[in-house]
Amino acid sequence: MQTTGREPAAAQAVATHELTRTFGPVTALSRLDVTMPRGVVGLVGANGAGKSTLIKILLGLLRPTSGRAEVLGLDCGTDGPAIRRLVGYMPESECLPPDVSATELVVHLARMSGLPAEVARERTADTLRHVGLHEERYRPIGGYSTGMKQRVKLAQALVHDPRLVLLDEPTNGLDPAGRDEMLGLIQRISTDFGISVLVTSHLLGELERIADHLVVIDGGVLQRSTSTADATRLSGVILVEVTDRADELVARLRAIGARVAEGGGQSFTVEPTDDAVLDAVQGGAADLGVGLVRMQRRRHHLTEMFREQEVTDVRR
């Protein structure tokens, strides 16, 4: 798969302002204000959170009730055809014809995107090789496994060399090994070919592994938009385990202002705000005459962070 020259990139891949979409009495998106940078952006939310509705608006297939959205600097309300020339889309639903081969389907869709016949065939071969279907490319899709069908959907989203791909729940129906392989492919789309990716999932842990930026929505309302690096960096803690008297060591650390969370038994976590905290752990253990079993840097998974935030919000 080869990339071609492209026009200068917009500053943001996606931007929305007061974006609202209702279906009768149901509000799918509510005054959504968010910007999504280029790179890999994870759009996280439970089923029914509004992810698919947002994708359809970004493709220009669904008009917002109010507000506006932009993709690569183009207005989704008025520039739908132009957006679809620059964007690839992998739908969540089962939509592949069973009686044609992957090559036939992807070539056909490449031609529909405006590629000449010879270029479409060459690009199809490259893309199917990239997604791991080169050996199976002439078999009817009806005989494919779920993982292979997902790869066909990914290939058709990439074949016309888009600047941005929208992937709607690309790991649905896959076993753990298949999910890992799909996530690896998505990372390569960005790192190897410079294509921006917006990928939706209801599994935060999956997107934590591959996304540069995370956007969380719930009930059509923005909950959080943050870079993955900032989130994980801010959540870094040190897991400490001692042979005895952990409660006394915790008390010493709290007395100097360290933020400590008891973990049960002889272990606890401490936030390493500066080197003095780490020195206090080692010095305190020596003063108490206890052994340090381990001091291990640990990062909260983002699922834990959001769970903690939800508990805090409820207590307020």
Backbone bond lengths (Angstrom), bond angles and torsions (degrees), N, CA, C in turn:
res aa  C-N    CA-C-N  psi(-1)  N-CA   C-N-CA  omega(-1)  CA-C   N-CA-C  phi
1 M - - - 1.471 - - 1.517 108.93 -
2 Q 1.301 116.97 130.26 1.460 121.51 -177.85 1.515 109.39 -120.29
3 T 1.320 114.75 145.43 1.452 119.43 175.50 1.515 109.46 -91.93
4 T 1.324 115.42 156.57 1.462 120.21 179.08 1.511 108.84 -117.97
5 G 1.328 116.62 167.91 1.452 120.30 177.86 1.505 111.31 -61.82
6 R 1.316 115.76 141.95 1.448 120.14 -177.71 1.509 109.14 -130.04
7 E 1.329 114.17 158.25 1.448 119.42 174.84 1.513 109.90 -68.67
8 P 1.333 121.10 162.00 1.447 122.17 -178.76 1.519 111.62 -55.27
9 A 1.336 115.54 140.31 1.461 120.65 -176.97 1.519 111.60 -75.38
10 A 1.349 115.10 146.86 1.450 119.70 172.25 1.523 109.00 -69.37
11 A 1.329 116.19 156.55 1.454 120.10 -178.47 1.524 111.43 -60.69
12 Q 1.333 117.21 -37.41 1.452 122.38 179.27 1.523 109.26 -121.30
13 A 1.313 116.18 148.50 1.461 119.19 174.53 1.523 110.38 -72.02
14 V 1.334 115.75 -43.75 1.467 121.80 -176.55 1.524 108.84 -140.31
15 A 1.319 116.06 141.56 1.463 121.27 173.12 1.525 108.73 -144.07
16 T 1.324 116.49 136.71 1.464 120.51 176.32 1.525 108.87 -127.75
17 H 1.334 115.04 151.56 1.460 120.77 178.53 1.522 109.22 -137.94
18 E 1.317 115.15 115.72 1.473 121.19 178.39 1.534 111.36 51.79
19 L 1.320 116.68 36.32 1.465 120.75 -173.58 1.529 110.30 -74.44
20 T 1.314 115.22 122.32 1.463 121.88 -178.87 1.517 109.55 -132.69
21 R 1.336 115.56 137.47 1.455 120.68 174.31 1.532 108.99 -139.89
22 T 1.308 115.39 123.66 1.460 121.04 177.98 1.525 109.69 -116.81
23 F 1.312 115.28 152.13 1.459 123.59 172.24 1.528 106.39 -125.41
24 G 1.326 115.18 92.30 1.465 118.59 -174.09 1.517 109.56 62.68
25 P 1.338 117.73 -125.80 1.465 120.03 -179.29 1.528 113.94 -80.28
26 V 1.327 116.74 -6.63 1.470 120.80 -175.58 1.527 109.88 -94.92
27 T 1.332 115.93 128.90 1.463 121.53 175.95 1.518 108.77 -100.03
28 A 1.327 116.22 110.50 1.467 120.95 -179.17 1.524 111.75 -82.85
29 L 1.345 116.90 -36.96 1.466 122.92 176.42 1.519 107.95 -134.62
30 S 1.316 116.50 136.72 1.459 120.42 -175.64 1.522 111.39 -127.37
31 R 1.326 116.65 103.53 1.467 123.87 172.75 1.526 111.27 48.63
32 L 1.317 115.03 51.32 1.456 121.41 -175.21 1.523 110.33 -77.66
33 D 1.312 116.48 117.52 1.466 123.88 176.57 1.519 107.99 -116.56
34 V 1.323 117.57 108.51 1.459 119.20 -178.97 1.525 109.45 -157.74
35 T 1.317 116.14 147.14 1.457 121.98 170.84 1.530 108.28 -118.56
36 M 1.315 115.92 140.44 1.458 121.74 -178.87 1.518 108.31 -121.50
37 P 1.322 117.51 120.31 1.470 120.31 -176.77 1.515 111.93 -74.04
38 R 1.316 116.27 170.27 1.458 120.86 172.55 1.526 108.95 -70.59
39 G 1.324 117.09 161.40 1.460 121.85 -172.66 1.517 108.70 112.06
40 V 1.324 117.18 -148.12 1.465 121.66 177.66 1.524 108.34 -107.94
41 V 1.326 115.83 116.50 1.455 122.02 178.89 1.520 108.47 -111.47
42 G 1.317 116.65 128.82 1.452 122.05 176.28 1.521 110.23 -97.87
43 L 1.313 116.17 125.40 1.465 122.28 176.48 1.524 107.17 -104.85
44 V 1.323 115.64 110.35 1.462 121.76 -170.38 1.520 110.46 -109.74
45 G 1.319 115.53 137.77 1.455 119.83 175.05 1.511 109.65 179.20
46 A 1.318 116.55 152.86 1.459 120.69 177.61 1.519 109.78 -66.42
47 N 1.316 116.32 165.87 1.460 120.02 174.75 1.523 109.04 -57.47
48 G 1.343 116.24 130.68 1.457 120.20 -177.08 1.510 114.34 89.02
49 A 1.338 117.35 5.35 1.466 120.41 -177.96 1.521 112.58 -76.32
50 G 1.330 118.14 -16.11 1.460 121.22 -179.24 1.509 114.32 113.24
51 K 1.339 117.53 6.28 1.471 120.86 -175.69 1.528 111.57 -63.84
52 S 1.324 116.55 -50.99 1.468 119.44 -177.13 1.526 111.65 -66.42
53 T 1.324 117.08 -35.24 1.465 120.12 176.20 1.524 110.21 -61.60
54 L 1.318 116.64 -43.42 1.465 120.25 178.60 1.523 110.57 -62.36
55 I 1.324 117.95 -42.99 1.466 121.02 179.68 1.529 110.54 -58.98
56 K 1.341 117.33 -44.41 1.466 120.61 -178.89 1.528 111.57 -65.52
57 I 1.315 116.92 -34.64 1.469 119.72 176.20 1.529 109.89 -67.98
58 L 1.330 116.86 -41.96 1.462 120.30 -179.24 1.520 111.76 -64.11
59 L 1.326 117.62 -29.25 1.460 121.38 178.13 1.522 112.65 -82.75
60 G 1.322 117.28 -4.85 1.456 120.55 -177.76 1.510 113.19 77.12
61 L 1.341 117.43 17.38 1.460 121.96 -179.24 1.523 112.46 -93.23
62 L 1.321 116.52 -13.68 1.456 121.69 -177.98 1.520 107.86 -140.60
63 R 1.300 116.29 128.72 1.466 119.73 -179.09 1.521 110.56 -84.93
64 P 1.315 117.10 139.59 1.464 118.82 175.65 1.518 111.23 -70.12
65 T 1.318 115.73 153.02 1.459 120.25 173.91 1.523 109.98 -70.12
66 S 1.325 115.65 -38.39 1.467 121.55 174.42 1.527 108.39 -157.69
67 G 1.322 115.69 168.22 1.454 120.28 -177.29 1.517 111.36 80.96
68 R 1.321 116.30 -171.47 1.456 120.03 -176.71 1.522 110.30 -148.06
69 A 1.331 114.19 160.72 1.460 121.67 176.34 1.513 108.77 -139.25
70 E 1.332 116.01 147.35 1.456 122.20 177.09 1.521 110.07 -128.65
71 V 1.325 115.57 142.19 1.468 122.56 173.94 1.519 107.35 -124.80
72 L 1.335 116.39 121.30 1.469 121.77 -179.22 1.524 111.45 53.07
73 G 1.331 115.78 36.29 1.459 121.64 178.05 1.508 114.72 82.27
74 L 1.327 118.69 0.77 1.462 122.75 -179.46 1.521 110.44 -102.01
75 D 1.329 116.09 142.61 1.457 122.15 -178.23 1.528 109.91 -77.70
76 C 1.336 116.34 122.38 1.466 120.52 -177.24 1.525 111.94 -67.18
77 G 1.310 117.80 -24.35 1.456 120.55 -179.56 1.510 113.76 -76.16
78 T 1.340 117.66 -26.85 1.470 120.75 -174.78 1.523 114.45 -122.21
79 D 1.338 117.13 -17.60 1.469 120.54 -172.74 1.526 112.92 -114.49
80 G 1.339 116.56 31.72 1.457 120.18 -177.11 1.518 114.26 -52.93
81 P 1.336 120.62 -51.57 1.477 120.56 179.97 1.528 112.91 -59.38
82 A 1.320 117.53 -40.73 1.471 120.34 179.24 1.524 110.79 -65.48
83 I 1.335 116.31 -39.84 1.462 120.22 178.43 1.521 110.48 -62.81
84 R 1.326 116.81 -44.44 1.464 120.13 -176.80 1.525 112.59 -68.15
85 R 1.340 117.54 -20.38 1.468 119.54 173.73 1.528 111.39 -73.60
86 L 1.331 116.33 -27.18 1.464 121.23 -175.73 1.520 113.79 -99.88
87 V 1.329 116.65 -8.58 1.462 121.53 -170.87 1.522 110.07 -122.48
88 G 1.335 116.46 140.81 1.461 122.19 171.08 1.512 109.61 -103.53
89 Y 1.323 116.10 150.48 1.467 120.58 -175.30 1.521 109.83 -135.68
90 M 1.318 115.52 126.06 1.462 122.48 174.12 1.517 107.77 -110.44
91 P 1.330 118.40 107.02 1.460 120.14 -176.33 1.528 112.00 -74.95
92 E 1.321 115.10 157.72 1.461 120.24 177.16 1.522 111.02 -76.19
93 S 1.318 117.71 -36.25 1.465 122.07 -170.47 1.529 112.41 -71.79
94 E 1.313 115.58 158.53 1.452 122.56 173.72 1.524 107.91 -75.34
95 C 1.327 117.81 114.02 1.466 120.20 -169.43 1.519 113.44 -141.18
96 L 1.334 118.11 12.35 1.458 120.44 -174.01 1.529 111.19 -93.17
97 P 1.332 118.28 136.14 1.469 120.77 176.82 1.528 110.01 -70.59
98 P 1.324 118.16 130.80 1.465 119.80 -173.02 1.517 114.79 -77.11
99 D 1.332 118.63 -19.55 1.460 120.87 -169.86 1.524 114.31 -100.84
100 V 1.338 117.86 11.93 1.464 120.80 175.17 1.527 108.62 -121.73
101 S 1.311 116.19 159.59 1.461 120.28 179.05 1.525 110.39 -83.65
102 A 1.332 114.72 164.36 1.464 119.55 176.66 1.521 110.56 -59.70
103 T 1.325 116.37 -40.29 1.471 119.61 -179.97 1.522 110.85 -61.88
104 E 1.329 117.16 -47.41 1.465 120.19 -179.32 1.524 111.25 -59.49
105 L 1.342 116.24 -45.59 1.462 119.69 -177.02 1.520 111.46 -65.75
106 V 1.322 117.19 -48.17 1.462 120.31 -174.96 1.531 110.50 -68.68
107 V 1.329 117.76 -37.99 1.466 119.43 175.06 1.522 110.47 -61.34
108 H 1.334 117.15 -44.88 1.462 121.19 179.76 1.527 110.94 -58.63
109 L 1.334 116.86 -45.88 1.462 119.64 -178.32 1.529 111.18 -70.86
110 A 1.332 116.86 -31.14 1.464 119.45 175.21 1.526 110.43 -64.97
111 R 1.344 116.77 -41.15 1.462 120.29 176.89 1.528 110.62 -63.34
112 M 1.337 116.86 -39.78 1.465 120.45 178.45 1.518 111.46 -63.49
113 S 1.340 116.34 -26.40 1.465 120.56 177.79 1.519 112.57 -80.22
114 G 1.348 116.53 -4.80 1.461 119.95 175.55 1.503 115.50 106.07
115 L 1.349 117.97 3.91 1.457 119.53 -179.63 1.525 110.59 -78.86
116 P 1.336 119.33 139.67 1.466 121.98 173.81 1.532 109.99 -60.79
117 A 1.329 116.29 157.21 1.462 121.49 -172.74 1.530 112.68 -55.56
118 E 1.335 117.64 -48.24 1.457 120.07 -177.15 1.529 111.09 -66.47
119 V 1.317 116.17 -42.01 1.472 120.26 178.18 1.521 110.19 -63.61
120 A 1.343 116.75 -40.89 1.465 120.98 179.62 1.524 110.47 -60.57
121 R 1.329 118.04 -42.32 1.462 120.62 179.95 1.527 111.28 -67.10
122 E 1.340 116.71 -42.48 1.464 119.55 179.32 1.522 111.31 -65.17
123 R 1.337 115.33 -44.38 1.466 118.96 -179.21 1.526 111.17 -66.03
124 T 1.335 116.78 -36.12 1.463 120.38 178.02 1.520 111.15 -62.74
125 A 1.319 117.06 -45.52 1.467 120.32 179.13 1.525 111.05 -60.72
126 D 1.332 116.78 -44.01 1.466 120.74 179.02 1.525 111.51 -62.64
127 T 1.332 115.94 -43.56 1.457 120.17 -175.18 1.525 111.14 -70.33
128 L 1.316 117.91 -42.17 1.468 120.19 178.41 1.526 110.87 -65.14
129 R 1.328 116.69 -33.81 1.467 119.25 174.33 1.526 109.87 -64.95
130 H 1.314 116.40 -42.06 1.468 120.70 -178.78 1.524 111.60 -61.41
131 V 1.329 118.35 -39.33 1.472 120.40 -177.47 1.526 112.59 -89.19
132 G 1.334 117.34 3.37 1.456 120.22 174.35 1.513 115.48 86.73
133 L 1.330 117.87 25.85 1.466 121.11 -179.50 1.529 112.70 -117.30
134 H 1.305 117.63 16.75 1.469 119.46 -174.95 1.528 111.60 -60.01
135 E 1.330 117.78 -42.51 1.466 120.74 -177.32 1.522 112.10 -72.41
136 E 1.308 117.77 -24.60 1.468 121.86 -174.91 1.525 112.41 -104.73
137 R 1.294 118.24 10.83 1.460 120.88 -166.01 1.530 114.18 -68.02
138 Y 1.338 118.24 -20.80 1.460 119.92 -177.70 1.533 113.06 -100.37
139 R 1.322 117.03 -0.05 1.470 119.85 178.39 1.524 110.59 -79.55
140 P 1.357 118.51 147.33 1.466 119.86 174.68 1.523 111.21 -61.09
141 I 1.305 116.08 138.59 1.466 121.58 -175.73 1.528 111.58 -62.75
142 G 1.337 117.25 -27.52 1.465 119.86 -179.92 1.512 113.50 -59.05
143 G 1.311 118.38 -23.15 1.456 121.90 178.65 1.516 114.07 -93.38
144 Y 1.313 117.38 5.61 1.467 121.41 -178.54 1.531 111.08 -80.94
145 S 1.323 115.62 153.04 1.464 121.51 170.41 1.527 109.28 -74.97
146 T 1.339 116.07 169.77 1.466 119.74 177.92 1.520 111.30 -58.56
147 G 1.321 116.71 -42.58 1.462 119.62 -179.79 1.516 112.70 -63.10
148 M 1.329 116.91 -39.00 1.457 120.32 178.81 1.523 110.75 -67.63
149 K 1.327 117.16 -38.99 1.470 119.97 178.02 1.529 110.63 -63.59
150 Q 1.335 117.20 -39.02 1.460 119.51 177.19 1.525 110.65 -62.77
151 R 1.316 116.96 -35.27 1.467 120.44 179.22 1.528 111.43 -69.83
152 V 1.339 116.62 -35.00 1.467 119.25 175.23 1.522 109.70 -62.83
153 K 1.332 116.80 -44.33 1.471 120.09 179.37 1.529 110.88 -62.56
154 L 1.329 116.08 -37.16 1.459 119.14 177.21 1.530 110.47 -67.37
155 A 1.331 116.80 -41.64 1.469 120.47 -179.18 1.525 111.61 -61.26
156 Q 1.324 117.59 -44.19 1.468 118.58 -178.20 1.524 111.67 -67.83
157 A 1.349 116.98 -24.54 1.471 120.12 176.51 1.527 111.60 -73.79
158 L 1.344 116.42 -22.77 1.459 120.83 -174.37 1.528 114.36 -101.84
159 V 1.329 117.12 -17.39 1.460 119.95 -164.84 1.523 113.52 -62.69
160 H 1.325 118.21 -29.67 1.473 119.17 -177.81 1.527 112.14 -92.23
161 D 1.356 116.46 14.39 1.462 122.15 175.46 1.522 112.29 58.80
162 P 1.336 116.52 61.45 1.463 120.01 -177.68 1.522 111.84 -74.21
163 R 1.312 115.49 165.31 1.466 120.79 173.21 1.524 111.63 -87.71
164 L 1.327 116.12 -21.32 1.463 122.09 -178.62 1.522 107.55 -146.24
165 V 1.341 117.13 138.39 1.462 120.43 172.53 1.519 109.23 -119.58
166 L 1.324 115.58 139.14 1.458 123.49 177.14 1.522 107.47 -108.01
167 L 1.309 116.72 114.64 1.458 122.14 -175.33 1.524 108.65 -113.11
168 D 1.330 116.57 113.32 1.460 121.60 -175.25 1.533 109.48 -97.78
169 E 1.333 115.93 106.25 1.465 123.58 179.00 1.542 111.35 50.22
170 P 1.325 118.35 58.73 1.468 120.42 -174.13 1.521 114.76 -69.04
171 T 1.336 119.00 -15.50 1.471 120.19 -179.30 1.524 112.46 -99.51
172 N 1.328 118.05 5.86 1.458 120.58 179.75 1.527 111.34 -57.55
173 G 1.327 115.80 133.20 1.458 121.26 175.86 1.510 115.19 79.94
174 L 1.319 118.49 0.72 1.461 121.18 -177.17 1.522 111.03 -94.00
175 D 1.329 116.00 148.17 1.463 120.15 174.46 1.530 108.22 -77.69
176 P 1.341 118.06 171.65 1.475 119.28 -176.39 1.526 114.29 -54.21
177 A 1.332 117.25 -41.45 1.474 119.04 179.31 1.517 110.57 -65.82
178 G 1.333 116.62 -41.45 1.463 120.29 178.69 1.511 112.30 -64.58
179 R 1.330 116.94 -37.48 1.474 119.98 177.21 1.518 110.77 -63.95
180 D 1.331 116.15 -43.39 1.468 119.39 179.04 1.530 111.20 -60.34
181 E 1.325 116.66 -42.79 1.462 120.25 -179.94 1.529 111.29 -65.42
182 M 1.333 116.66 -41.47 1.464 119.50 179.15 1.525 110.92 -65.18
183 L 1.323 117.49 -42.30 1.460 120.13 178.78 1.524 110.80 -63.03
184 G 1.340 116.65 -37.00 1.455 119.73 176.64 1.524 111.92 -64.10
185 L 1.331 117.02 -40.63 1.458 120.79 177.07 1.528 111.21 -61.85
186 I 1.324 116.13 -42.00 1.463 120.00 -178.79 1.527 110.55 -63.53
187 Q 1.323 116.57 -40.92 1.462 118.84 177.12 1.522 111.27 -60.91
188 R 1.327 116.94 -41.02 1.462 120.56 -177.95 1.524 111.88 -66.73
189 I 1.317 117.10 -31.83 1.462 120.03 177.83 1.528 109.88 -55.02
190 S 1.317 115.38 -42.41 1.464 120.22 -178.45 1.526 111.85 -79.27
191 T 1.338 116.70 -49.88 1.463 119.48 -172.60 1.523 112.64 -73.12
192 D 1.335 117.65 -39.10 1.473 120.47 -175.50 1.522 112.90 -85.85
193 F 1.330 117.46 -32.91 1.457 120.17 -172.15 1.526 114.30 -118.00
194 G 1.327 117.67 -3.30 1.456 120.22 176.24 1.511 114.20 68.60
195 I 1.336 117.28 23.19 1.465 121.55 178.56 1.524 108.82 -92.71
196 S 1.313 117.13 130.22 1.454 120.21 176.68 1.524 109.99 -73.66
197 V 1.324 116.12 150.95 1.456 121.59 -175.22 1.524 109.28 -133.29
198 L 1.325 116.17 132.19 1.458 122.31 166.70 1.518 106.18 -115.93
199 V 1.328 116.81 113.40 1.459 121.33 -174.23 1.526 109.12 -120.52
200 T 1.324 117.08 129.64 1.455 121.28 179.95 1.519 110.29 -99.74
201 S 1.322 114.86 149.13 1.456 120.76 175.25 1.516 108.66 -163.68
202 H 1.337 115.80 154.22 1.457 119.10 171.10 1.529 109.85 -95.76
203 L 1.337 117.02 2.54 1.467 122.58 -178.95 1.527 109.47 -107.84
204 L 1.310 116.07 100.36 1.465 121.02 -176.69 1.522 111.81 -61.60
205 G 1.333 116.83 -37.30 1.453 120.01 -177.60 1.517 113.05 -61.10
206 E 1.340 117.73 -34.59 1.461 120.80 177.63 1.517 111.04 -63.58
207 L 1.322 115.34 -47.38 1.461 119.04 -174.97 1.521 111.79 -72.65
208 E 1.320 116.94 -27.48 1.461 119.86 175.99 1.526 110.78 -57.64
209 R 1.330 116.68 -31.73 1.468 121.46 -176.43 1.516 112.72 -73.85
210 I 1.334 118.72 -29.58 1.474 119.46 -169.33 1.520 114.02 -121.27
211 A 1.332 118.12 -17.89 1.467 120.11 -170.59 1.524 111.91 -87.17
212 D 1.329 115.55 143.84 1.467 121.47 171.03 1.523 110.54 -83.20
213 H 1.335 116.04 -27.08 1.458 122.02 -174.69 1.524 107.68 -143.55
214 L 1.323 116.30 144.68 1.457 121.22 -179.04 1.521 110.57 -123.96
215 V 1.327 115.29 135.16 1.460 122.80 174.53 1.526 106.79 -122.05
216 V 1.311 116.74 123.53 1.465 121.80 -178.01 1.517 108.53 -112.76
217 I 1.339 116.89 125.68 1.456 121.18 175.51 1.514 109.43 -124.64
218 D 1.303 115.76 150.79 1.463 122.00 179.13 1.516 107.82 -144.68
219 G 1.315 116.72 123.35 1.455 119.97 -178.12 1.512 113.01 59.60
220 G 1.341 116.49 31.08 1.454 120.82 -179.92 1.508 115.23 78.64
221 V 1.333 117.26 5.86 1.471 122.43 -177.58 1.522 109.29 -112.44
222 L 1.332 116.32 135.61 1.457 120.45 178.24 1.523 110.29 -67.85
223 Q 1.345 115.44 126.07 1.456 121.03 176.64 1.525 112.29 -99.08
224 R 1.331 115.64 -39.90 1.461 119.07 -178.19 1.517 109.72 -163.94
225 S 1.335 115.57 144.71 1.464 122.64 172.93 1.519 106.60 -137.02
226 T 1.325 117.30 116.58 1.455 120.56 -173.15 1.511 110.32 -155.10
227 S 1.318 117.07 153.52 1.455 119.70 173.33 1.524 108.34 -73.74
228 T 1.320 115.93 143.06 1.458 120.43 179.25 1.522 110.62 -62.41
229 A 1.324 116.79 -38.71 1.467 120.30 -179.22 1.518 111.32 -62.14
230 D 1.337 117.38 -45.05 1.457 119.98 179.72 1.520 110.91 -63.35
231 A 1.318 116.17 -42.39 1.461 119.64 -177.33 1.521 111.16 -63.17
232 T 1.322 117.18 -47.18 1.454 119.21 -177.86 1.527 111.87 -73.10
233 R 1.337 116.99 -33.49 1.459 118.76 178.84 1.522 110.73 -65.48
234 L 1.324 116.12 -42.16 1.457 119.63 -179.13 1.522 112.52 -68.57
235 S 1.333 116.48 -20.10 1.455 119.34 -175.72 1.529 112.87 -95.86
236 G 1.353 118.26 5.23 1.443 119.91 -176.56 1.521 112.18 -64.22
237 V 1.339 117.34 133.45 1.462 122.89 177.11 1.519 108.19 -137.39
238 I 1.341 115.44 165.02 1.451 122.07 175.79 1.527 108.52 -109.58
239 L 1.330 115.67 124.71 1.459 120.82 174.96 1.524 107.98 -87.98
240 V 1.330 116.11 122.73 1.463 122.11 -178.30 1.524 108.81 -116.39
241 E 1.323 116.20 133.48 1.464 121.11 173.59 1.526 108.42 -131.53
242 V 1.340 115.63 130.63 1.464 121.40 -179.50 1.525 109.06 -121.25
243 T 1.332 115.80 166.62 1.463 119.64 -176.86 1.521 111.97 -77.30
244 D 1.345 117.69 -23.97 1.465 120.44 -175.61 1.525 109.12 -168.68
245 R 1.325 116.46 163.24 1.466 124.08 170.65 1.529 112.78 60.99
246 A 1.359 115.90 35.73 1.466 119.83 179.98 1.523 111.11 -61.31
247 D 1.352 117.83 -35.91 1.463 119.98 -178.16 1.518 111.59 -63.26
248 E 1.338 117.52 -35.25 1.460 120.52 179.02 1.528 111.09 -71.09
249 L 1.334 116.14 -38.32 1.460 119.18 178.39 1.524 110.29 -67.02
250 V 1.329 117.24 -38.84 1.464 121.15 177.18 1.521 110.10 -60.88
251 A 1.333 116.84 -43.51 1.465 120.65 180.00 1.529 110.92 -61.63
252 R 1.328 117.18 -41.01 1.468 120.91 178.23 1.535 110.71 -61.67
253 L 1.324 116.44 -43.53 1.460 119.84 -177.85 1.524 110.86 -67.52
254 R 1.309 117.16 -40.58 1.464 119.76 178.76 1.529 111.50 -65.99
255 A 1.321 115.83 -29.88 1.465 119.53 179.59 1.523 111.90 -66.01
256 I 1.350 117.43 -24.97 1.474 119.11 177.84 1.531 110.88 -97.83
257 G 1.337 116.25 9.37 1.464 120.06 175.43 1.512 115.86 91.62
258 A 1.338 117.53 8.56 1.470 120.08 179.85 1.526 109.89 -72.58
259 R 1.324 115.76 146.76 1.469 121.49 178.18 1.522 108.10 -92.17
260 V 1.323 115.13 111.77 1.460 121.78 -172.55 1.526 109.19 -125.73
261 A 1.327 115.96 139.75 1.464 121.60 174.48 1.523 108.16 -124.22
262 E 1.332 116.06 121.39 1.454 120.21 -179.10 1.522 109.86 -71.32
263 G 1.340 114.88 138.86 1.455 119.59 -176.06 1.512 114.00 -109.75
264 G 1.335 117.65 1.06 1.451 120.46 -176.82 1.515 111.13 93.30
265 G 1.338 116.47 147.44 1.454 119.90 -178.29 1.511 110.18 65.20
266 Q 1.301 116.14 -132.75 1.463 121.76 -177.99 1.536 112.14 -109.04
267 S 1.330 116.55 29.52 1.464 119.98 -179.72 1.519 110.65 -126.71
268 F 1.330 114.99 157.00 1.457 122.05 176.60 1.515 108.16 -161.61
269 T 1.329 116.89 167.85 1.466 121.03 175.19 1.521 108.85 -117.12
270 V 1.326 115.43 148.00 1.450 121.61 179.63 1.513 108.55 -137.21
271 E 1.340 117.02 139.06 1.456 121.03 177.37 1.525 109.27 -82.05
272 P 1.340 118.09 122.85 1.463 121.29 -177.59 1.525 111.41 -82.47
273 T 1.321 116.94 73.71 1.462 120.49 -176.74 1.525 112.29 -65.93
274 D 1.337 116.98 -28.52 1.468 121.21 173.75 1.523 108.36 -159.83
275 D 1.337 116.08 175.71 1.463 120.41 -176.75 1.521 112.17 -64.28
276 A 1.340 117.30 -25.66 1.465 120.21 -178.72 1.525 111.12 -61.94
277 V 1.315 117.13 -34.04 1.461 120.22 179.65 1.522 110.33 -64.46
278 L 1.337 116.37 -45.49 1.462 119.85 179.89 1.528 110.86 -65.63
279 D 1.320 117.16 -38.43 1.470 120.55 176.46 1.523 110.14 -63.00
280 A 1.343 116.61 -37.29 1.464 120.54 -179.31 1.522 111.16 -67.21
281 V 1.332 117.26 -34.43 1.466 119.49 177.02 1.527 110.35 -63.95
282 Q 1.327 115.54 -48.99 1.463 119.46 -178.02 1.528 111.60 -67.49
283 G 1.337 115.74 -43.12 1.465 119.13 -179.85 1.518 111.88 -66.85
284 G 1.336 117.25 -39.91 1.454 120.68 179.49 1.519 111.99 -64.16
285 A 1.335 116.35 -40.98 1.457 119.70 177.89 1.529 110.91 -62.67
286 A 1.348 116.43 -41.17 1.465 120.20 179.00 1.528 110.85 -64.77
287 D 1.345 117.64 -43.08 1.461 121.23 -179.90 1.521 111.86 -62.20
288 L 1.353 115.97 -37.51 1.466 120.41 -178.87 1.523 112.68 -82.29
289 G 1.314 116.57 -8.69 1.458 120.56 179.27 1.521 113.56 71.23
290 V 1.331 116.39 31.60 1.465 119.58 179.47 1.526 109.27 -112.83
291 G 1.307 115.52 156.83 1.449 120.40 -179.30 1.525 112.30 -89.91
292 L 1.323 116.22 143.28 1.456 121.77 174.20 1.530 108.34 -88.71
293 V 1.317 116.09 111.00 1.458 120.25 178.60 1.525 109.68 -73.67
294 R 1.335 116.77 -44.46 1.465 120.17 177.56 1.518 110.82 -161.21
295 M 1.319 114.32 149.66 1.464 123.61 166.54 1.521 104.82 -129.71
296 Q 1.306 116.03 107.08 1.468 120.63 -170.37 1.515 110.43 -127.53
297 R 1.339 115.53 126.03 1.457 119.04 175.96 1.510 109.26 -66.65
298 R 1.309 115.36 132.59 1.468 121.04 -178.36 1.513 108.30 -135.82
299 R 1.321 115.81 142.72 1.463 120.73 175.84 1.512 108.79 -115.50
300 H 1.322 115.17 132.57 1.451 118.18 170.97 1.520 109.19 -59.68
301 H 1.318 117.36 138.24 1.458 118.49 165.29 1.524 107.59 -69.26
302 L 1.308 116.39 151.69 1.458 119.53 -178.09 1.521 112.03 -61.72
303 T 1.351 116.57 -27.36 1.462 118.69 176.32 1.527 109.95 -60.19
304 E 1.322 117.55 -39.09 1.457 120.88 178.54 1.526 110.75 -66.90
305 M 1.333 116.25 -40.80 1.459 119.62 -179.25 1.524 111.14 -60.21
306 F 1.334 116.08 -47.08 1.459 118.97 -177.68 1.522 110.96 -68.87
307 R 1.348 116.36 -33.90 1.458 119.19 177.17 1.527 109.88 -63.68
308 E 1.343 116.22 -42.56 1.459 120.17 178.34 1.525 110.71 -63.24
309 Q 1.360 116.79 -39.70 1.455 120.47 178.84 1.518 110.56 -63.01
310 E 1.351 117.07 -40.46 1.460 120.47 -179.96 1.525 110.13 -63.35
311 V 1.348 116.87 -41.19 1.473 119.42 179.00 1.513 110.56 -63.69
312 T 1.352 116.68 -41.97 1.457 120.41 178.30 1.525 111.65 -60.55
313 D 1.352 115.94 -43.89 1.464 120.11 179.86 1.518 111.87 -62.65
314 V 1.348 116.29 -39.61 1.463 118.83 179.40 1.512 111.10 -65.36
315 R 1.340 117.64 -40.18 1.463 120.83 -179.42 1.515 112.50 -65.65
316 R 1.351 115.21 -29.94 1.467 117.91 177.34 1.521 111.28 -68.31
